[in-house]
Amino acid sequence: MSAEYCVLHVVTRSTWGGAQKVVHLLATRGHANASVACGGGGRLISELRTSRIPVFRLPAFRSSPAPLSDTRTLLRLLEILREHSFDLVHCHSTKAGLVGRLASLFSGVPTVFTVHGWGFYNTSYGSLRPLLVHGERALARGTTALVCVSENDRREGCERGILQNARTEVIHNGVPPYTPAPNSSPLWNELDIDDDVPVIGAVLRLAPQKDPLAILRVAKRLRGRGHPVSTVLIGDGPLAEDCKRFVRNNGMEDVHLLGFRQDALPLLADLDAFLLPSRFEGFPLTVLETMHLGVPIVAYDVGGVSEALSDRETGRVVLPGDEAAFTDAVEELVVNKTRRREMGDAARRRARNRFTAERMVADYDRLYDSILS
């Protein structure tokens, strides 16, 4: 049953990433009457419209610094807030957190900001990173409540003086459990892979943050150690050509670069080990989706990864940047089928107990109620 209040979710991009999936779940499953404002052109918009969620397109919105475009987006958000009676604005991601909270402050509407990993984690911002910290400190004072998706993000925010005087909660992300069709193996049906060869890989954006080339280097090392493995990368991004070049230059016929796929989840279920060598993260949904599928994970200990995974129980958590240890951890799973199955079963149990969409949405509903009741 819908609540009597209306929430406007603001997110920078409409691509189908982690923050956008959270927005979609909150908008379609939460108690509030929800609308969404976002940049145009992505899958989020079509998914929301299929569920009859009102969408306000912000064509000038982009993640990179763009003062003129950001000003136009701010003016458009102010217009939306004047024309519609929203009780709460909920902002997601760094840029939306900046522009959306300014619009809310000017309009006198309470705000929630979810930190899907602090913007200053992103090394590509370079000299702007200290400015982001100062900006977050200033905006926090005018934010009704801040939500961190991990204890790690809350700790980082406290250490930098952002959260000292702000109401803050930790709400771990959650995802709907996905159960593959019985006796279906779409990845094996599509690719020419020997039944006895372990399959490693990931669903990820081929971008510096995710470091897909690290996965290819690990696969090359494993092959050099005499372990036959097939490697599957599902996703697209600015490093796509670099990945293709690496595969060509090293003669890696056992690597499959599948590009962006709408059916990523069914394909993901066929992996024997999921690899996440990210340079920084918030609380990645791909980890939760993989756990629900019962696939063990090897990941760097960045962001909230170690809060999702239990090292040596549901997978392996490795010190960031230690590619040798990362390779050893993957090798441990590649050579031991029983260990893979045990870790995968433990991952599925942990996900179903802790990281469901139902629990996450209920936590946000309680937060909204406490602010607006």
C-alpha positions, -999 to +999 in steps of 0.1 A: +000+000+000+014+034-010+022+059+017+007+094+017+040+110+009+058+116-024+095+110-030+116+123-059+147+102-066+175+120-083+204+101-100+229+114-125+229+087-152+202+064-164+225+036-174+218+003-157+244+004-129+243-002-092+229+031-081+203+030-108+192-006-098+188+006-062+167+036-074+145+012-095+139-011-065+130+018-042+107+034-068+089+002-077+088-016-043+088+011-017+057+024+001+062+060-011+047+074-043+079+077-062+091+097-092+127+098-107+148+126-122+178+114-142+200+119-172+185+106-205+192+077-228+196+047-205+178+015-196+166+029-162+141+051-180+125+023-199+124+001-168+107+028-148+082+036-175+073-001-178+064+001-141+045+033-146+069+054-125+069+091-136+103+101-150+117+136-154+146+136-179+175+159-173+194+159-206+222+182-194+231+159-164+265+142-166+290+127-141+320+148-151+325+184-139+304+206-161+294+240-145+271+252-173+253+219-177+250+215-139+235+249-137+209+240-163+201+208-144+198+227-111+173+252-127+153+223-141+152+205-108+140+238-091+113+240-117+102+204-110+101+210-073+080+241-078+055+224-100+051+192-080+045+186-044+073+163-033+077+157+004+113+143+001+141+144-023+164+113-023+197+118-041+220+090-054+256+093-066+281+122-062+269+147-089+232+141-081+240+145-044+255+179-052+229+193-076+199+176-061+207+187-025+212+223-037+178+222-054+162+208-022+178+234+000+166+262-022+131+247-022+129+238+015+123+201+008+139+175+032+167+154+016+182+120+019+216+114+002+228+078-004+265+075-007+271+048-033+308+051-026+323+086-019+332+106-050+367+112-036+375+075-040+377+081-078+414+088-086+405+102-120+392+133-102+428+142-093+432+176-078+394+179-074+393+153-047+400+176-018+373+200-031+349+171-031+356+165+006+350+202+014+318+202-007+305+171+011+312+187+045+292+218+035+263+199+020+260+174+049+250+203+072+219+209+051+210+172+045+182+157+066+198+122+066+228+105+049+228+068+041+261+050+036+259+016+019+287+003+039+304+007+073+335+015+054+319+045+037+306+057+071+341+053+086+357+072+057+331+100+060+337+104+097+375+105+093+372+134+068+348+153+090+318+149+067+295+130+090+303+146+124+271+166+127+249+147+103+223+121+109+238+090+093+226+054+088+242+024+072+218+005+048+235-023+030+223-028-006+202-058-014+190-075-046+162-098-056+173-134-056+175-149-091+170-186-097+182-199-131+159-222-150+164-259-142+190-277-163+198-245-182+234-235-190+232-206-215+269-198-213+280-234-221+254-236-249+267-204-265+304-209-261+327-237-272+340-246-237+351-280-226+330-294-198+360-300-176+374-265-179+367-240-151+351-207-162+363-175-145+352-140-153+329-111-144+300-089-154+315-054-152+320-021-169+352-022-189+366+009-173+396+018-151+377+016-119+369-021-125+403-029-140+392-057-165+428-060-177+437-074-143+413-103-149+430-110-183+465-109-166+453-134-140+440-157-167+473-155-185+492-164-153+470-193-146+475-206-182+513-202-176+510-223-145+494-251-165+457-245-155+433-247-185+406-220-178+381-202-199+376-165-191+344-146-198+340-108-195+304-095-199+302-057-203+314-028-224+332+005-217+362+026-226+387-002-221+370-026-245+396-021-273+425-025-248+410-058-237+407-070-272+442-060-280+455-079-249+437-110-260+450-108-295+486-100-285+487-130-261+469-155-283+442-161-257+417-181-277+401-192-244+390-156-235+354-146-245+346-108-245+308-108-248+301-071-246+270-057-230+243-083-225+207-079-213+208-116-202+239-111-180+225-128-149+217-162-165+252-161-180+267-152-147+252-183-131+275-205-152+308-190-139+328-212-115+344-181-099+336-144-102+366-120-102+364-084-089+398-066-090+382-031-086+403-001-076+374+013-056+338+004-048+308+013-027+288-019-020+287-036-054+255-052-065+273-076-088+288-092-057+254-096-041+239-110-074+268-134-077+264-146-041+226-152-046+236-174-076+259-195-054+291-185-073+323-180-051+341-146-055+376-134-054+378-096-049+400-069-036+392-055-002+378-022-013+347-003-002+322-026+015+334-058-003+346-074+029+312-066+046+294-086+019+320-114+016+334-136+044+370-144+035+377-182+030+340-189+036+321-173+006+352-165-014+385-147-011+391-111-001+426-099-011+446-068-002+440-041-029+465-042-057+482-075-047+478-092-081+500-121-072+479-129-041+447-124-062+460-149-088+468-174-060+433-170-046+417-177-080+441-207-085+428-221-052+393-222-066+402-233-101+419-265-089+394-275-062+359-281-074+347-292-039+360-259-025+341-239-052+309-257-044+312-252-006+320-215-009+292-210-034+267-226-011+279-205+018+276-174-004+240-182-013+230-187+023+247-154+034+230-134+006+195-148+014+200-140+051+214-105+047+213-089+013+178-091-001+159-063-019+130-068+005+152-060+035+168-030+018+135-014+007+121-019+042+151-001+058+146+029+035+108+029+041+115+031+079+139+060+073+114+079+052+087+073+079+110+086+106+117+118+087+082+126+075+058+111+101 
